């Protein structure tokens, strides 16, 4: 019984880690899309500005 509990605990931990990883990647993608979008908009209005 203890072994089964430990296994399910490990599965839950790895599941949480995977979800956290997916959320992190999703946030990164959203950030990149927003940055590119704002860069394009600012590029249309003023082209000589640098972000980096």
C-alpha positions as CSV (number, residue, x, y, z in Angstrom):
1,X,0.0,0.0,0.0
2,X,2.8,2.4,0.9
3,X,4.5,1.7,-2.4
4,X,1.3,2.5,-4.4
5,X,1.0,5.8,-2.5
6,X,4.5,6.7,-3.2
7,X,4.1,5.9,-6.9
8,X,1.0,8.0,-7.3
9,X,2.7,10.8,-5.4
10,X,5.6,10.7,-7.9
11,X,3.1,10.7,-10.8
12,X,1.3,13.7,-9.4
13,X,4.6,15.5,-8.9
14,X,5.7,14.9,-12.5
15,X,2.3,15.8,-13.7
16,X,2.4,19.1,-11.9
17,X,5.9,19.7,-13.3
18,X,4.7,19.0,-16.9
19,X,1.7,21.3,-16.4
20,X,4.0,24.0,-15.0
21,X,6.4,23.5,-18.0
22,X,3.5,23.8,-20.5
23,X,2.2,27.0,-18.8
24,X,5.7,28.4,-18.9
25,X,6.1,27.7,-22.6
26,X,2.6,29.1,-23.3
27,X,3.5,32.3,-21.4
28,X,6.7,32.6,-23.3
29,X,4.9,32.2,-26.7
30,X,2.3,34.8,-25.7
31,X,5.1,37.2,-24.6
32,X,7.0,36.7,-27.9
33,X,3.8,37.2,-30.0
34,X,2.9,40.3,-28.0
35,X,6.5,41.7,-28.4
36,X,6.5,41.0,-32.2
37,X,3.1,42.5,-32.6
38,X,4.1,45.7,-30.7
39,X,7.4,45.8,-32.6
40,X,5.5,45.6,-35.9
41,X,3.1,48.4,-34.8
42,X,5.9,50.6,-33.6
43,X,7.9,49.7,-36.8
44,X,5.0,51.2,-38.8
45,X,4.9,54.4,-36.8
46,X,8.7,54.9,-36.2
47,X,11.2,52.7,-37.8
48,X,14.5,53.9,-36.1
49,X,13.7,52.7,-32.6
50,X,15.5,49.7,-31.1
51,X,14.1,47.4,-28.4
52,X,17.4,45.7,-27.4
